[in-house]
Amino acid sequence: MHVELRIGDHWAYRIGKRIGTPAFPVEVLQFGPETSKHKVKVKYLGGEYAGLDEWVPKTRLVVPWESHDAWWEEQRNQPEAIKLGEPVS
């Protein structure tokens, strides 16, 4: 499933790269210039950074915020599935 980023959308932003790292709600504010097209400016809507604007890698915007709960449940189950040798989607 591919969902295009748009200004004003709310996304789940994962601060760390590792599976199981929690995500926080952010609002997409701006896209980076051509020289930095893999970055977006976001405003944190929750967590300890609420209200902060920051440039972040697009790849860390993992799912639209309304899909966060299902995504997080899948993330929490992945390490256990890997340990048991089950296929991970």
C-alpha positions in Angstrom: 0.0 0.0 0.0 1.4 3.3 -1.1 0.0 6.5 0.3 1.2 9.9 -0.9 2.3 12.5 1.6 0.4 15.8 1.5 0.8 19.1 3.4 -1.4 19.0 6.4 -1.7 15.2 6.7 -1.1 13.6 10.1 1.4 10.7 10.0 3.1 8.4 12.5 6.8 9.4 12.8 9.2 6.7 14.1 12.2 8.4 15.7 14.4 5.3 15.7 15.1 2.9 12.8 14.6 -0.3 14.7 11.4 -2.4 14.6 9.5 -1.8 17.8 10.5 1.8 18.2 7.3 3.7 19.0 5.9 6.4 16.7 4.5 9.8 17.5 1.8 11.8 15.6 3.2 14.6 13.4 1.7 17.0 10.9 3.4 17.4 7.5 4.3 21.1 7.1 6.7 21.3 4.1 8.7 19.3 1.6 12.4 19.7 1.3 14.0 21.5 -1.7 15.4 19.5 -4.6 18.8 19.2 -2.8 17.0 17.7 0.2 14.0 16.0 -1.3 14.2 13.1 1.1 13.3 15.3 4.0 10.0 16.8 5.2 9.3 19.4 7.8 6.9 18.2 10.5 5.3 19.5 13.6 5.1 17.0 16.5 1.5 16.7 17.7 2.2 14.5 20.8 4.9 13.0 22.9 7.8 14.9 24.6 8.4 17.0 21.5 4.8 18.3 21.0 4.8 21.6 19.3 8.4 21.3 17.9 8.9 21.7 14.1 11.8 19.6 12.7 13.1 18.4 9.3 13.0 14.5 9.3 13.7 11.7 6.8 10.5 10.8 4.8 11.3 7.1 5.4 10.5 7.5 9.1 6.9 8.6 8.3 5.6 5.0 8.5 1.8 5.2 8.2 -1.0 7.7 8.2 -1.9 8.4 11.8 -5.3 6.8 11.5 -3.5 3.5 10.7 -1.1 3.8 13.6 -2.8 1.4 16.0 -2.8 -1.5 13.5 0.8 -0.7 12.5 1.9 -0.6 16.1 0.3 -3.9 16.9 2.1 -5.5 14.0 5.4 -3.9 15.1 5.1 -5.2 18.6 4.4 -8.8 17.3 7.3 -8.9 14.8 10.2 -9.6 17.2 8.2 -12.5 18.7 7.3 -13.9 15.3 11.0 -13.7 14.2 12.1 -15.5 17.4 9.6 -18.3 16.7 10.6 -18.5 13.0 7.3 -17.4 11.7 7.0 -15.5 8.4 6.7 -11.7 8.9 4.6 -9.8 6.5 
